[in-house]
């Protein structure tokens, strides 16, 4: 009996050492070269206070780790549906996404800058990779203006390159799968990808002519990093939630822009304005009805 006890104690100690080593390796990550040997330096930095900023030391977030998902077998998937949503930071419930101290876009940039294993993709199917050079070009914006040249007595086109501006990103797209797991008899939602979205401005008119998803991040791969960043909690400063908590507990408001379909069409391809929002709400309601109908006797 004692032999089994000491084996159990040694197993716990070895597990703690491995977790500590993993935590230290993550905390010591800095800007590293990408697959082409280039260092990704986005100029993002979250300064630490020089003294203890508060009545007590806040170590909860630093020690937190992302728990693994329950394994889902394909044979247990009774029903599944894929959705694409938009989180608009201008909505009241999503205001903390643009917190001046640590906005979500800055968190994503810091994750990219500090962790060389984070992969970026140009599409939501994760088939095209985005490298460091492409990323730095996309983050900045360019303005075109006509400037009078006194030497030639003509107007010339001048292109000005602007640095990365976190306030220019007020939307995020997420791709998620809704699954009914027959083994646990539960409806499960798993976020698959996240993409920051920026408005595309027409240089001639200054009007918004569309939106562009800069890149896609594979969400399950970055959960272990998002759990290390605090997200503002409007209700209680004593209970600090992380960005991983925000997405896993779905502390955000969003609207549906697409569901999986044979023609790969978005809602806006068939509906406009208010009708598009109504269609998105109909799809949400259909999900709830589906879960309820699975429990009909």
Secondary structure, DSSP 8 states (H G I E B T S, - for coil): -HHHHHHHHHHHHHHHHHHHHHHHHHHT----B-TTS-B----------SS--SSS---HHHH----------GGGEEEEEEEEEEEETTSGGGGGGG-SSS-HHHHHHHHHHH-TT--EESSTTS-SB--HHHHHHHHSEEEEEEEEETTTTEEEEEEEEE---GGG--EEEEEEEEEEETTTTEEEEEEEEEEEEEEEE-TTT--EEEEEE--EEEHHHHHHHHTTSEE--SS-TTS-EEHHHHHHTT-S--EEEEE--TT---GGGT--HHHHHHHHHHHHHHHHHHHHHTT--
